[in-house]
Structure formats: C-alpha cells, structure tokens
Amino acid sequence: MVEHEIEITTGEGSMTTFIVHPETGGPHPVVLFFMDAPGKRALLHDMARTLADHGYYVMLPNLYYRVTPAFQLDFASRESFARMTELMRAVGNKMVARDAASLFAHADDDAAADASRVGCVGYCMSGPFAVWVAAEFPGRVRAAASFYGVRLVTDGPDSPHLRLGEISGEVYMGCAEHDDYVPLDMVDRFEAAMQSAGVRGRVERYWGNNHGFAFNDRPAYDPVADQRHWSALLDVFARNLHIQRD
C-alpha cells in the first residue's frame, strides 16, 4: 500500500490531504472521503486504508484548512467541542465543491488515479457534501454515500435535496433511527425527494441505532451496524466504480 500526506493548493489555502492506494494494479478509481466534524484523525486514516484495500485511490482532506491547518476533537474538553462547532459552521457545500475540484486536479495528474470514476462518502457534517459534490460533478461521480448525514433537507437554496435531479450516479443514505441531528421526518423527506427526482439509489434506516454508529470513538458505536455500513458502502462503490470484491 502507498500512503502519503500532501498539501494541495486550492486558491483559498493549503489543504492537507491524506492519500492511500494500492501499490500496483492502477489506475484506481478515486474515492473522496470527507471527514466528520471531529476532524481528520487516525480513525479516519484507518477507514481510508480499508477502502484502499479494496482497490481505491482514497483522498481524505482537512476541510477546516481555511481556518486551521489541523484539528482533532478532544472528546473530554468542552472548549474543544466549542471550537469544533465554530469550525463546522465555517464549512459549506459550495466550499467543499471547490475543494473537490482541487482534489480532482491532483488526481488527474497522478498515474495511480482514475478520476473519471469517482465515489464520495461523508459522515454527519459531511453527508450533505457527498451529495452536493455528486451533483456538481455528474460526469465524474458515479456513487455518493452519506451516513447519518445532517442538513440533507433545509429551507436554504443550497439544500442538497434540491440538486438530486442533477446526479447521474447512485446515491446511498444510511440513517440512524435515533438521531437528534437527523430526525426521521428529514430522512423521509429526503427519500421522497430522491423518488421525485428519479435518482438511482436508496435510503436505509438503521433501526435501533444512534447517530455515530460507524465510528468506534463514539459512545453510539455499534459493531453490527458498522459492519452493515461497510458492506453497503463497498457494494455501492463496487457496483458503480467497477471493482470486483473478493
């Protein structure tokens, strides 16, 4: 496996990005792995490695780079939570679309990557980013996945559900039954918008689970739901990015 941490210049700053991919057999389909609010950290690096083990060129950027070169939440610190909230509110769908363009530019210049076959995945804060990027780059993004993604349906003009009709790839939504950030009525509304737009994909409700079920650094972590999440994610990427699973 090849992995390295690089700085990608975006025009708005220097975006630290963790890249990992198989050493041979390329060029590999690209996966944009968007971090959740607690920041780019060892857990996400390990998850990126898991994706790379299945044949992908995975890019995990620090989405807070406009404000800080690095942030990792200290789960025991009230001040750290307050800082996370500040940083989270400073990142939006359109910003991340611009960041994705810079990531694609880098991948286009790397012989190990095939940025014409792209998957996106986001969790919590970044769930809507995966959907938005899929709409922004329909010629590249063949699959987008969101797990307990927030703000999927809002009253604003940049609500992800408004752009579903622009997506040409498959969309997968994995949502927790118990989620103060993503209530089931929002999930229902997003699913209805998917059906109305005619987008390929599905919404799955993880009954009995709570927000954060796929992260083992969260109290809500559930190993069974986590395995289900991995199965769904790898299936949607394999089906659309043409990778054969073992």
GUVEXBA-667529 format. One line per 10 residues: number of its first residue (from 0); for each residue x, y, z of C-alpha. Coordinates in pm, whole numbers, plus 50000, padded with zeros to 5 digits. Layout:
# residues N
NUM) X/Y/Z  ...;
This chain:
# residues 246
0) 50000/50000/50000  50119/50351/49918  50023/50634/50151  50135/50989/50200  50023/51322/50337  50044/51613/50096  49949/51979/50074  49708/52064/49791  49688/52431/49697  49328/52536/49638;
10) 49348/52910/49584  49197/52952/49932  49483/52795/50121  49682/52477/50161  49467/52170/50220  49643/51885/50398  49525/51562/50238  49592/51201/50330  49617/50979/50021  49631/50600/50023;
20) 49606/50349/49738  49732/50006/49630  50090/49994/49511  50007/49812/49187  49714/49750/48955  49625/50110/48884  49496/50344/48779  49249/50310/49064  48905/50469/49093  48911/50771/49322;
30) 48719/50794/49649  48675/51131/49816  48641/51061/50187  48500/51370/50359  48572/51397/50730  48312/51442/51002  48309/51737/51243  48565/51598/51495  48828/51633/51226  49080/51441/51020;
40) 49224/51188/51262  49375/50840/51299  49036/50665/51289  48954/50819/50951  49301/50735/50820  49235/50371/50913  48897/50381/50739  49065/50528/50429  49311/50238/50436  49020/49993/50447;
50) 48877/50150/50132  49219/50143/49965  49249/49773/50048  48953/49721/49813  49128/49884/49520  49062/50258/49556  49270/50572/49545  49140/50743/49859  49172/51115/49932  49093/51241/50284;
60) 49130/51621/50309  49127/51852/50609  48815/52054/50533  48900/52308/50804  49217/52422/50629  49083/52773/50560  49084/52835/50935  49338/52592/51081  49598/52350/50942  49481/52077/51179;
70) 49205/51999/51427  49112/51687/51619  48836/51696/51874  48926/51625/52235  48609/51444/52337  48674/51526/52704  48709/51902/52654  48419/52147/52650  48646/52407/52487  48735/52162/52211;
80) 48366/52099/52141  48308/52475/52118  48597/52506/51874  48458/52219/51665  48122/52394/51643  48294/52711/51519  48489/52523/51255  48193/52315/51144  47980/52623/51083  48255/52771/50864;
90) 48235/52492/50605  47961/52472/50342  47857/52272/50039  47991/52518/49783  48328/52540/49958  48368/52163/49955  48274/52151/49586  48564/52389/49518  48788/52167/49729  48675/51864/49530;
100) 48779/52038/49209  49129/52080/49353  49138/51715/49461  49036/51608/49111  49308/51826/48958  49567/51649/49171  49426/51305/49091  49422/51385/48718  49798/51434/48736  49865/51110/48927;
110) 49907/50799/48713  49785/50586/49006  49441/50753/48999  49147/50736/48760  48944/51046/48841  48687/50966/48575  48549/50702/48814  48477/50864/49149  48291/50775/49464  48219/51015/49753;
120) 48140/50932/50112  48052/51161/50401  47953/51118/50764  47748/51352/50982  47868/51703/50886  47996/51578/50551  47697/51370/50444  47550/51663/50251  47891/51735/50098  47895/51393/49927;
130) 47552/51460/49775  47643/51814/49666  47971/51706/49503  47788/51429/49316  47555/51694/49172  47838/51935/49097  48044/51676/48909  47797/51433/48749  48047/51339/48480  48292/51210/48739;
140) 48098/51096/49045  47936/50758/48991  47838/50692/49353  47777/50901/49664  47713/50771/50014  47606/50950/50330  47588/50802/50679  47382/50991/50935  47437/51298/50719  47296/51623/50857;
150) 47126/51911/50671  47016/51691/50382  46691/51888/50362  46690/52254/50461  46497/52568/50371  46806/52722/50213  46890/52747/49843  47189/52518/49894  46989/52228/50037  47129/51903/49890;
160) 46785/51761/49817  46727/52037/49561  47011/51905/49345  46921/51538/49336  46796/51567/48979  47147/51668/48867  47308/51349/48994  47384/51079/48738  47539/50830/48981  47389/50614/49254;
170) 47305/50759/49596  47304/50564/49921  47181/50704/50253  47235/50519/50580  47043/50686/50865  47012/50610/51236  46673/50555/51393  46764/50768/51695  46925/51090/51579  46865/51439/51718;
180) 47061/51586/51426  46882/51390/51153  46523/51323/51260  46333/51056/51073  46099/51311/50918  46402/51465/50744  46502/51119/50626  46150/51066/50490  46158/51400/50310  46494/51325/50153;
190) 46377/50983/50039  46067/51140/49883  46290/51393/49704  46505/51109/49569  46198/50934/49434  46063/51254/49282  46397/51329/49113  46427/50976/48978  46780/50938/49116  46917/50586/49142;
200) 46973/50467/49495  46809/50400/49826  46769/50514/50185  46824/50262/50463  46724/50316/50823  46945/50152/51081  46674/50063/51331  46780/50068/51693  47098/50263/51620  47210/50612/51713;
210) 47399/50890/51537  47765/50790/51507  47715/50412/51490  48002/50360/51244  48277/50534/51446  48445/50341/51723  48547/50661/51901  48180/50745/51968  47960/50619/52254  47696/50522/51994;
220) 47932/50284/51814  47769/49955/51718  47989/49685/51562  47699/49514/51384  47577/49839/51232  47936/49930/51146  47979/49606/50952  47648/49668/50774  47771/50018/50685  48093/49879/50536;
230) 47903/49618/50336  47667/49880/50193  47946/50126/50114  48172/49873/49945  47880/49732/49747  47772/50069/49609  48130/50157/49514  48199/49815/49359  47879/49826/49157  47941/50173/49018;
240) 48319/50201/49003  48362/49853/48856  48576/49698/49123  48533/49327/49182  48508/49237/49550  48676/48926/49691;
